[in-house]
Amino acid sequence: GDDLKVLSPDGKAIILFRVIEVTSVPEAVQNLDTEVRKIITNPKFEHKPQAVTMNNLTGLLSDGSGMVKNIKAKWLVGLFIRQNKGLRVLGFANADSFDTYKEALKQIINSISGA
């Protein structure tokens, strides 16, 4: 796809960024689930997406677990919307290593700005 991918030096964590067209928030939320399923096999959402406002952007955050290329993984996902554009951010890591990367993934997501 048209993702921008950032990989940790050891290859155990990845964060993907994709700018998307948004015609409605409900549609964007439904598409978020569809897009996660393209990367994460059998995703389990640990929490329902929560509405957030960060750096003047409204969005949704969620997290979960599943499989990526037959490896157990945990993930964080954010969807930020401004007018008819959205930014989907999906960060994931090997389940055994996730706690090592969780704060860094959160910091990257929290640094996103609409400026």
N, C-alpha and C positions, 0 to 999 in steps of 0.2 A: 504494500500500500504506500501511501504518502506519509509515513511516519518518520519523525526525526527520532533517532534512537541514541540514548546515552547508556553506555555499558560501564559497569564498575571495572577497575583494573583486574580483578580476579575472575571476572565473567559470571559472578554469582548473583548480580542484581542488574536489572535493566529498567530504564524509564523511557516510555514512548510518548511523544507529543504528536497530536494531529489536529489541524484546524479543520472544522467541519461547518457545513451549512446548517442553519437551524431555522425551521419554519414555525415550530411551536415547542414549548418546553416539554409537554407530555411526550411528543414524538421524539425529542432528543433523549429523554430518559429511557424510552423503550429501545431506541437505537443503541444507547449505552450498554444495555444488557446484551444486545445482539453482537456488538463489537467486542465486548469482553469475552463472549463465547467463541469468537474466532481465534483467540489467543490462549485462553484458559479453558482446558477441557473440564467438564463437570464443575463449573464454578459454583461455589457456595457463598452467597452474600452473608457475611457475619452480621452486618447491620444494614437496615434500610438506608437508602441515600438520605443524608441530612443536608438541609439547606444551609448555606454559608454565604457570607459576604467577606471577601478578602481583597484589600487593595483596590477598592471601588469596583470589584467584579462580583456578580452574584453567581452562585454555582451550587453544586451538589458534591458531597464526598461520601464514599463508602469503602468497604474493605471486605476481604474474604479469603478463601482458599480454593485450591483446585490443583490441576495437573498442567504442567507445561512441558511438552515433549517427554512425557512419561516420568517427570520428576515432580514430587510434591512441592507446591509453591504457595506462598501467601502473597497478597496483593493489596494495593491501595489504588483507588481510582477517583479522579476529580473531573467534573464537567463544569466549565465556566462559560457563561453566555453573555454576549454583549450585542445588542441589536439582532441581526440575523446571522451572526457568526458565533461559533463555539470553539473551545479548545478542550480536547479530551486528553487527559494525562493519565497514563496507566503505569504504575511502578510495581515491579514484582521481583521476588527473589526466592531462591531455594528455601523451602520451609525451615530447614535446619539453620540457615544463615540469616533468616529474615530479621530477627531482633538486632543483628549487627547493623543492618541497613535501614531499619524502620525510621529512625529519627532523621537520617539524611534524606530519605524519600519525602518525609513530611516537610522538611525545610525547603526542599525544591518546590513542592506543590504550594507551600505557603508564600513563596517568593514571587509567584506569578502576579503580574500587575497588568491592569488595563490601560496604563498610561502610554 
